[in-house]
Amino acid sequence: MSTDMGNVEFYRQLRHHEQQWWLLRQRLIVLRERQIFWYGEKSLMMWLLWQLVSYVVVAIIVMLLSKLLSVQLTLWQYLTIFALQTSIFLIMLLLKERMAKKMQIKIHKEELATEQTLNEMTILATDSLFDKVHSSSPLSLQLIHQQYASHLHLVSLYHLLQQEVGRGRLSLSQHARDTLALPLDLADDELTLHADEILYKSLV
């Protein structure tokens, strides 16, 4: 009875840490997407495109305000607004590398927090989930998800089980390795689609 109660507590803590890990992971994915968009190899084109869009938007706003306030701006005033806008863009462009470094530092911190939370999840899973998986293997990821960890996201469960695979305590079928060719950050849907084909076998 006490063992069952202990497992219940481990699962409760595991679900709590998994929710934190999931939020961290989602934030990390968003940050990486922003990094590619604003600071990637083709980011200069995006900066120039957004600057052109900003010229149009500011021009429309100025014309609307002029009409609403019944104020007629001179050509020099329009040119001054254009020059100011261009100056701000050039300053931001000069600071692009510095902003990219700050973004990378932020991503690194999120990666460390995500890894630390995953390690804490692994410790909890060692005392609750992994023993059941070993005693009942071979099992598919879908079956493990349904039987032992239905409150966890499927991706979270996969990452946990990969810790056991990395330790040489679980083996992953070759078909499963071929199925998961893409990084999971880009293949959540693929993982869900093939969860019943990803087979684990205990090596202990």
N, C-alpha and C positions, 0 to 999 in steps of 0.2 A: 504493500500500500504506500509506504513512504517513498519507494522508488518511483511509483507512478506519479505521486505528488511532485517529486523532484523533477521528473520529466516534464510535467505540466508547467512548472516554473521556468525550466530551461526553454521550453517552446515559447512561453510568454515573453521572456527576455529576447529570444531570437527574433520574434516578430517585431518587437520594439526596435531592435538594432537594424533589422531589415528595412523598416520604414525610413529610418535615418539614412541608410546606405542608398536606398532608392532615390530619395530627394537629392542627395549629394551627386549621385550618378547623373540624374537629369540635369542638374545645374552644370556639371562638367561637360555634358554633351552640348548644351547651349553655348557655353564659353568656347568650346572648340569650334563650333560652327561660326561664331562671331569672329574668332581668330582667323579662320580661313577666309571669311567674307571680307574683313577689313584689312587684314595684314598678310594674306596669302600671296602667292606668286602673281596672280592676276588682279590683285586688289587695287592697283593704281587706276585701272580702267573703271572700277566701281567708284572710286573716289571722284574721278572726273565726271562720271555719269551723274552722280548725286549732286555735284556742284552745278552742273547744267540744269538739273531739276530745280535746285534751290534758286537759281537765277529767275526761272519762270515763276516759281511760287512767290518770291519776294516782289517781282514785278506786278503780279496780279494783286497782291495785298496792298501795295503802294497805290495802284490805280483805284482800287475799291475805296481805300481810305480817303484819297483825294476827292472822289466823287461824293462820299458820305459827308465829308467835312467841308466840301465846296472850296477846296484849296488847289490851286494850280501850281504844280511844281515846274521849275525851269529845267532845261536840259542839263545845266551844270549840277543841279541837285540830284537828278537821276544818275548822272555820271559819278557823283560823290558816293551815292548809295552802292553803285556797282563796284567802285574802287574799294570801298570799305569791306564789302562782301568778299571781294577777291583777296584782299589783304588777310582777312581771317582765314580763308581757305589755305593760303600759302603758309601762314604760321602753323596751322594744323598739319600741313603736309611736311613741314620741317620737323615737327614734333612726332611724326608718325613712328619713327624707330623707337623713340622713348616710350610712346604709348604701347607699342607692340611688346616691349620688354616688360612693362607693367602687367599687360595681359598675360604674358607667359608666367610671370611670378604668381599671379592669381590662379592660373590653371594648375601650376605646380602645387600650391597649397591645397587646392581642391582634390588633386590626385592623392596627396598624402592623407588627407582626411578620409577619402573614400577607401584607400587601402587599409588604413587603421580600423575603420568600421568593419570592413570585410574580415580582417583578422579576428576581431572580437566576435563576429558572427561565426567564424570557423571554430573558435574555442567552444562556443555554446553548442554548435552542431555536433562537435566531437562527443559531448556529454549527453546528446539527446537523439540526433537524427542518424548519424553515421553508423552506429551499431545496428540499428534496425535495417538499414540498407544492406550492410554486409551480411546480416543473418538471412536475408530474403533474396539476395541476388541469384541469378541475373535479373535485372529490372530495367525497364525503360524509364526515361526521364518523365514521361507522362504518368506512368504508374506510380512512381515515387512522389510526384507532385500531388496526385489524387489521394494516396494512402497516408503519407507522412507529413506533408508540408503544404497542404492546400491553401493555407493562409498567406503563403509567400508568393511573390511574383515568380514566374517560371524562369526568368533570366537570373534572378537572385539565387534560386536553387541550383541552377547550372553552375554559376560561379562558385558556390560553396562546394559542389561535388568536384569541381576542377581542382580544388585544393587537395582532395584525397587522391585524385588521379596524379597530381604532381608529386605526391609523397610515395607513389608506387603502391598504394593500397587498393585502388580501383583501376580497372582497365576500361578503356573506351573503345568500342568496336571501330574497325577501319571505315566502315560505311558511315558511322557517325562523324568521324574526323573529316571525311570527304564532304559530308552534308554541311558541316560548320566551317566552310572555307572562308567565309567573310567574318570580319571582326564583329563581335556581338553588338557593339554600339551602332552598327549599321544593319544588323540582321535580326532584330527582335521578332519580326513577323515570321522570318524563316525558321527561327527556333521553335516558335509556337506551332508552325505547320508540320515540323518533322520531329516533335517531341517524342512520339511513340516509336520512332526509328532509332533514337539515341539510346544505346544499350550499355549498361554498366555491369561489370562482373567483379566480384570481390577477389582480391589476391591475398587475403589474410585468413 
